[in-house]
Amino acid sequence: MSSASPEPPRNATEAAPKKGHGTEPCTRHPRKGLPAAPARGTLSAAAAAGEADPRPRARSSPASEGAGLRGAWRARAAATPSKMAASVLAASCRAGVGCRGQRPLLRLRGLCRGASCSSAGGKTHFGFQTVSEAEKGAKVYKIFENVAKKYDLMNDSMSLGIHRVWKDILLRQMNPYPGTQLLDAAGGTGDIAFRFIDYVRSRWEYQVRQKLRSHQNLSWQEITSLYQEEEHGSLGGSHVVVCDINKEMLKIGKQKSQQLGYSDEGLSWVLGNAEELPFNDDSFDIYTIAFGIRNVTHIDQALQEAFRVLKPGGRFLCLEFSQVNNSLISSLYDLYSFQVIPVLGEVIAGDWKAYQYLVESIRNFPTQETFKEMIEDAGFLKVDYQNLGSGIVAIHSGFKL
Ligand SMILES: C[S@@+](CC[C@H](N)C(=O)[O-])C[C@H]1O[C@@H](n2cnc3c(N)ncnc32)[C@H](O)[C@@H]1O
């Protein structure tokens, strides 16, 4: 993998020019049905004018939301959640719901792949509800817009801080070196990006120290100047782009970045849809998506986009909730998910429905093996996964070779 910087985004709304990021928009892949991407300097203005907003828009107002929902939810919660998920999927399949936009191989396999499943008529799943694709996008947007301010607090409370360990494990698997160009899709409030910066910085510092130690005869002036050089580029040319569809999540992420003392070096925030990434082909060494792909309407399209923007040799890494493979843990986990998490959501974030969606969407997500096949269908090779916590989450990895 080379350490060259990625090409500029082709339709980003918040792409602060950074070292190594050019100014030419991508012309090779104009977005379907949208005007050509504005040049980088015009992006913020375009966003302010309401253009190039990647937010999915609902064609109609959500019909199934309302006062009765919580009561219906409580009734549902009494049933075995996995049975519920299965029955929703079975009902969808009985209703003729197919899988839209998938490659022939996938269609041949004849599999209805959970959350990615959507019909020719544009129906898909939003948790356990069947909604139009546009509705799903709008509902997911609303959820993260509403919870953005409490998102990090909720993550810590719900997972008792374990999400931090999972994210650290993702970084260890990634093992980025100074110079790595990372795209963190659905990057939200920047957790992966901050870990990436810390990891690369400590690796770079180690390399500089080793270099200095290997030169026994340096004068003190030379040592000082080498350390000063290090200060000017403490990441060795690495860069991470946090790309998310939700303005509020990005806003909180940027605030957090300032509070935590991250500078703009090696970090940019781009508003964009994982299904139509605003970046040129072959731009990044690594693509990550943590707890994001479940929320995307067309998972197959997001995977194809990941493949497109990675350089040859680049790596795809996905951290996502998955299917628990231990029956005792599964029962306890279901109990906790369906009985406790929505309550925490209500108490901490004032949003029961958002966290009800969270637990339902996890049950709708494809199994580890099915998701692995989907990643392969997008063109990735050497696809594998590692279960964490008996499959509560899994890290899928694949290479563009
Ligand atoms: C559960 S959060 C994960 C945030 C972050 N990756 C983390 O691990 O904390 C899911 C994120 O996916 C984003 N998202 C949902 N659909 C998206 C899409 N189509 N394209 C890009 N981001 C999307 C949401 O806005 C939200 O920030």
The ligand as an SDF file (V2000), in Angstrom:
LIG
                    3D

 27 29  0  0  0  0  0  0  0  0999 V2000
  -24.1260    3.8500   15.1840 C   0  0  0  0  0  0  0  0  0  0  0  0
  -23.3950    5.2540   14.4220 S   0  0  0  0  0  0  0  0  0  0  0  0
  -21.6990    4.7970   14.3220 C   0  0  0  0  0  0  0  0  0  0  0  0
  -20.7710    5.9790   14.4310 C   0  0  0  0  0  0  0  0  0  0  0  0
  -19.2990    5.6120   14.5760 C   0  0  0  0  0  0  0  0  0  0  0  0
  -18.8190    4.8730   13.4560 N   0  0  0  0  0  0  0  0  0  0  0  0
  -19.0400    4.8660   15.8540 C   0  0  0  0  0  0  0  0  0  0  0  0
  -18.5920    3.7230   15.7790 O   0  0  0  0  0  0  0  0  0  0  0  0
  -19.2790    5.3980   16.9230 O   0  0  0  0  0  0  0  0  0  0  0  0
  -23.9560    5.0670   12.7800 C   0  0  0  0  0  0  0  0  0  0  0  0
  -23.5980    6.2220   11.8820 C   0  0  0  0  0  0  0  0  0  0  0  0
  -23.9170    5.8590   10.5430 O   0  0  0  0  0  0  0  0  0  0  0  0
  -24.2940    7.0370    9.8680 C   0  0  0  0  0  0  0  0  0  0  0  0
  -24.9780    6.6630    8.6280 N   0  0  0  0  0  0  0  0  0  0  0  0
  -26.1710    6.0630    8.4940 C   0  0  0  0  0  0  0  0  0  0  0  0
  -26.4350    5.8710    7.1890 N   0  0  0  0  0  0  0  0  0  0  0  0
  -25.3830    6.3530    6.4920 C   0  0  0  0  0  0  0  0  0  0  0  0
  -25.0580    6.4380    5.1250 C   0  0  0  0  0  0  0  0  0  0  0  0
  -25.8810    5.9860    4.1890 N   0  0  0  0  0  0  0  0  0  0  0  0
  -23.8860    6.9940    4.7650 N   0  0  0  0  0  0  0  0  0  0  0  0
  -23.0330    7.4670    5.7030 C   0  0  0  0  0  0  0  0  0  0  0  0
  -23.2900    7.4260    7.0110 N   0  0  0  0  0  0  0  0  0  0  0  0
  -24.4430    6.8640    7.4140 C   0  0  0  0  0  0  0  0  0  0  0  0
  -25.1530    7.7380   10.8850 C   0  0  0  0  0  0  0  0  0  0  0  0
  -25.3520    9.0850   10.5600 O   0  0  0  0  0  0  0  0  0  0  0  0
  -24.3500    7.5060   12.1550 C   0  0  0  0  0  0  0  0  0  0  0  0
  -23.4560    8.5460   12.3840 O   0  0  0  0  0  0  0  0  0  0  0  0
  1  2  1  0
  2  3  1  0
  2 10  1  0
  3  4  1  0
  4  5  1  0
  5  6  1  0
  5  7  1  0
  7  8  2  0
  7  9  1  0
 10 11  1  0
 11 12  1  0
 11 26  1  0
 12 13  1  0
 13 14  1  0
 13 24  1  0
 14 15  1  0
 14 23  1  0
 15 16  2  0
 16 17  1  0
 17 18  1  0
 17 23  2  0
 18 19  1  0
 18 20  2  0
 20 21  1  0
 21 22  2  0
 22 23  1  0
 24 25  1  0
 24 26  1  0
 26 27  1  0
M  CHG  2   2   1   9  -1
M  END
$$$$
